[in-house]
Amino acid sequence: MLSKISIDIINSLTISELDVLRFIDNNPKAILKWSIKELSEATFVSTATIMRLCKKLGYSGFSELKYHLREEINLAEEQFHDVSFKDIINQNLKTLVDTSSLIEEEKVMALVDLMSKPVNIHFFGKGLTASVLNYASKLLLTCHRANFIYQDTHIAYLTAESMTKNDLLFVCSLSGKTHQVVRMAQIAKSRNATVVTISSNKDSELSKIGDYNFSVCESEFSIKKYDISSRLPIFFLLNFIITIYISKKE
């Protein structure tokens, strides 16, 4: 649900409304069985807060939100399908091959040049993507290149507020719509930091912000209800960029 909401709407939400939205996103099937009062008790907010959230999302009320939520769940379940061992191997290989075709040498070399200068390098992402960025951060540390990676969103925002033209921020989101990642990029950009974005959608909110925007290919199938969209293309791209950086450094 969250991935389909525009960043402008996300930014318009209060902290309480955002907490309710996250709760709905994490418990969609349970929400279908609840009344607005039950949801308010579970999220420790008033029913008025929930109604304001529904209005901001474009719904007339809680009932309409639940109706559209049920449609989303049904559509997602229809798209699930069983995949074979060979399907999984081929799909993973395909995402890497397709991603490699999107890498622009000129853009990579310009970025590597910047990384070689005395700039502060930062990494930020959420969920599974954050684990990939953690790898990239440690890979740089192995060649004695200091960098910063943020797990806490609040601390990340505070750091971004203090960034300058001497800062280089890598932000990654497979959908390009993860609101915390987009917000981090927005703040850093407003402080004249150089922003590098990586996503699977070149027209996403995130890609509109970056100075260096890289696209990766996303897997074409889903498996059951789990978020297992492959982050291998992001891993591959970051590893490629850092490997180029290390080779030039030596």
C-alpha positions as CSV (number, residue, x, y, z in Angstrom):
1,M,0.0,0.0,0.0
2,L,2.7,2.5,1.0
3,S,4.6,2.0,-2.3
4,K,1.5,3.3,-4.2
5,I,1.2,6.6,-2.2
6,S,2.9,9.6,-3.6
7,I,5.7,11.2,-1.6
8,D,3.7,14.5,-1.5
9,I,0.9,12.8,0.4
10,I,3.4,11.0,2.7
11,N,5.1,14.3,3.5
12,S,1.7,15.8,4.3
13,L,0.9,13.3,7.1
14,T,1.4,13.9,10.7
15,I,3.5,11.5,12.8
16,S,0.4,9.9,14.2
17,E,-1.2,9.5,10.8
18,L,2.0,8.0,9.4
19,D,2.1,5.5,12.3
20,V,-1.4,4.4,11.5
21,L,-0.6,4.1,7.8
22,R,2.4,1.9,8.6
23,F,0.3,-0.2,10.9
24,I,-2.3,-0.7,8.1
25,D,0.5,-1.5,5.6
26,N,1.9,-4.2,8.0
27,N,-1.5,-5.7,8.9
28,P,-3.8,-5.4,5.9
29,K,-5.8,-8.6,6.4
30,A,-6.4,-7.8,10.0
31,I,-7.6,-4.3,9.2
32,L,-10.4,-5.7,7.0
33,K,-12.0,-7.3,10.0
34,W,-11.7,-4.3,12.3
35,S,-13.9,-1.3,13.0
36,I,-12.4,2.2,13.0
37,K,-12.6,2.1,16.8
38,E,-10.6,-1.1,17.0
39,L,-8.0,0.4,14.8
40,S,-7.8,3.5,16.9
41,E,-7.3,1.4,20.1
42,A,-4.6,-0.7,18.4
43,T,-2.7,2.4,17.2
44,F,-3.4,4.6,20.3
45,V,-4.9,7.4,18.2
46,S,-8.3,8.9,17.9
47,T,-10.9,7.9,15.3
48,A,-10.7,11.5,14.0
49,T,-7.0,10.9,13.2
50,I,-7.9,7.9,11.2
51,M,-10.6,9.7,9.3
52,R,-8.2,12.6,8.5
53,L,-5.7,9.9,7.2
54,C,-8.4,8.4,5.0
55,K,-9.3,11.8,3.6
56,K,-5.6,12.6,2.8
57,L,-5.3,9.3,1.0
58,G,-8.3,10.2,-1.2
59,Y,-11.0,8.0,0.5
60,S,-14.4,9.2,1.7
61,G,-13.9,7.3,5.0
62,F,-12.6,4.1,6.7
63,S,-15.0,1.8,4.9
64,E,-13.8,2.9,1.4
65,L,-10.2,2.5,2.5
66,K,-11.0,-1.1,3.6
67,Y,-12.7,-1.7,0.2
68,H,-9.7,-0.7,-1.8
69,L,-7.4,-2.5,0.6
70,R,-9.4,-5.7,0.0
71,E,-9.0,-5.2,-3.8
72,E,-5.3,-4.8,-3.5
73,I,-5.0,-8.0,-1.5
74,N,-7.1,-9.9,-4.0
75,L,-5.1,-8.6,-6.9
76,A,-1.8,-9.5,-5.2
77,E,-3.0,-13.0,-4.5
78,E,-4.1,-13.5,-8.1
79,Q,-0.6,-12.6,-9.3
80,F,1.2,-15.2,-7.1
81,H,2.4,-18.2,-8.9
82,D,4.6,-21.2,-8.3
83,V,8.1,-21.0,-9.8
84,S,10.6,-23.8,-10.5
85,F,14.2,-24.1,-9.5
86,K,15.3,-23.2,-13.0
87,D,12.9,-20.2,-13.1
88,I,14.5,-18.7,-10.1
89,I,18.0,-19.2,-11.4
90,N,17.1,-17.7,-14.8
91,Q,15.3,-14.8,-13.3
92,N,18.2,-13.9,-11.0
93,L,20.7,-14.1,-13.9
94,K,18.4,-12.1,-16.1
95,T,18.1,-9.2,-13.6
96,L,21.9,-9.0,-13.4
97,V,22.5,-9.1,-17.2
98,D,19.8,-6.5,-17.8
99,T,21.2,-4.3,-15.0
100,S,24.7,-4.5,-16.5
101,S,23.3,-3.2,-19.8
102,L,22.0,-0.1,-18.0
103,I,25.4,0.9,-16.5
104,E,26.8,4.0,-18.2
105,E,30.6,4.1,-18.2
106,E,30.8,7.9,-18.3
107,K,28.5,8.3,-15.3
108,V,30.4,5.7,-13.3
109,M,33.8,7.2,-14.0
110,A,32.5,10.7,-13.0
111,L,31.2,9.3,-9.8
112,V,34.4,7.4,-9.0
113,D,36.3,10.6,-9.6
114,L,34.2,12.4,-7.0
115,M,34.6,9.5,-4.5
116,S,38.4,9.9,-4.9
117,K,38.2,13.5,-3.7
118,P,38.0,14.6,0.0
119,V,34.2,14.3,0.3
120,N,32.2,12.6,3.0
121,I,30.5,9.5,1.8
122,H,27.1,8.5,3.3
123,F,24.7,5.6,2.7
124,F,21.0,5.3,3.5
125,G,18.3,2.8,2.8
126,K,15.5,0.9,4.5
127,G,14.6,-2.7,4.9
128,L,16.5,-5.3,2.9
129,T,18.1,-2.6,0.8
130,A,19.8,-1.3,3.9
131,S,21.7,-4.6,4.3
132,V,23.1,-4.2,0.8
133,L,24.3,-0.7,1.7
134,N,25.9,-2.1,4.8
135,Y,28.0,-4.4,2.6
136,A,29.0,-1.4,0.4
137,S,30.0,0.6,3.4
138,K,32.2,-2.2,4.8
139,L,33.7,-2.8,1.3
140,L,34.9,0.8,1.3
141,L,36.3,0.4,4.8
142,T,38.4,-2.5,3.7
143,C,40.3,-0.1,1.4
144,H,40.5,2.5,4.2
145,R,37.9,4.8,2.7
146,A,35.9,6.3,5.7
147,N,32.2,6.5,5.2
148,F,29.0,6.8,7.2
149,I,25.9,4.5,7.1
150,Y,22.6,5.2,9.0
151,Q,20.2,2.7,10.6
152,D,18.1,5.3,12.5
153,T,16.0,7.5,10.2
154,H,15.9,10.4,12.7
155,I,19.7,10.5,12.9
156,A,19.9,10.3,9.2
157,Y,17.6,13.3,8.7
158,L,19.6,15.3,11.3
159,T,22.9,14.5,9.5
160,A,21.4,15.4,6.1
161,E,20.4,18.8,7.5
162,S,24.1,19.5,8.2
163,M,25.4,18.3,4.8
164,T,27.2,20.6,2.4
165,K,28.7,20.4,-1.1
166,N,31.5,18.3,0.5
167,D,29.1,15.4,1.1
168,L,28.2,12.5,-1.2
169,L,25.1,10.6,-0.4
170,F,24.1,7.2,-1.8
171,V,20.4,6.4,-1.4
172,C,18.7,3.3,-2.6
173,S,15.1,2.1,-2.9
174,L,14.1,-0.6,-5.3
175,S,10.7,1.0,-5.9
176,G,12.1,4.5,-5.8
177,K,9.2,5.5,-3.6
178,T,10.3,4.6,0.0
179,H,9.3,7.8,1.7
180,Q,12.1,7.8,4.3
181,V,14.7,7.4,1.5
182,V,13.1,10.1,-0.7
183,R,12.9,12.5,2.2
184,M,16.6,11.9,3.1
185,A,17.6,12.7,-0.5
186,Q,15.4,15.8,-0.5
187,I,17.0,17.2,2.6
188,A,20.6,16.4,1.4
189,K,19.9,17.9,-2.0
190,S,18.6,21.1,-0.4
191,R,21.9,21.4,1.5
192,N,23.9,21.1,-1.8
193,A,25.2,17.6,-1.1
194,T,25.7,15.4,-4.2
195,V,23.0,12.7,-4.3
196,V,23.4,9.3,-5.9
197,T,20.2,7.3,-6.4
198,I,19.7,3.7,-7.2
199,S,16.2,2.3,-8.0
200,S,14.3,0.1,-10.5
201,N,12.3,3.0,-11.8
202,K,14.0,5.8,-13.7
203,D,10.9,8.0,-13.4
204,S,10.4,7.5,-9.7
205,E,10.3,10.3,-7.1
206,L,13.8,9.3,-6.0
207,S,15.3,9.4,-9.4
208,K,14.1,13.0,-9.9
209,I,16.3,14.2,-7.0
210,G,19.7,12.7,-7.7
211,D,22.7,14.2,-9.4
212,Y,23.8,10.6,-10.5
213,N,20.8,8.3,-11.1
214,F,21.3,4.6,-11.7
215,S,18.6,2.2,-12.7
216,V,18.5,-1.6,-11.9
217,C,16.2,-4.3,-13.2
218,E,13.6,-5.8,-10.9
219,S,12.6,-9.5,-10.8
220,E,9.4,-10.1,-12.8
221,F,7.7,-12.5,-10.3
222,S,6.6,-12.5,-6.7
223,I,6.5,-15.4,-4.3
224,K,3.6,-15.6,-1.9
225,K,3.2,-12.7,0.5
226,Y,6.8,-12.0,1.2
227,D,9.0,-9.1,0.1
228,I,11.7,-11.1,-1.6
229,S,12.2,-8.9,-4.6
230,S,15.8,-9.4,-5.4
231,R,18.3,-6.8,-4.2
232,L,21.0,-8.6,-6.2
233,P,21.0,-5.9,-8.9
234,I,21.6,-3.2,-6.3
235,F,24.4,-5.3,-4.8
236,F,25.9,-5.9,-8.2
237,L,25.8,-2.2,-9.2
238,L,27.3,-1.0,-5.9
239,N,30.0,-3.7,-5.9
240,F,30.9,-2.7,-9.5
241,I,31.2,1.0,-8.7
242,I,33.3,0.4,-5.6
243,T,35.5,-2.1,-7.5
244,I,36.2,0.5,-10.1
245,Y,37.0,3.0,-7.3
246,I,39.4,0.7,-5.7
247,S,41.2,-0.2,-8.9
248,K,41.6,3.5,-9.7
249,K,42.8,4.2,-6.2
250,E,45.5,1.6,-6.5
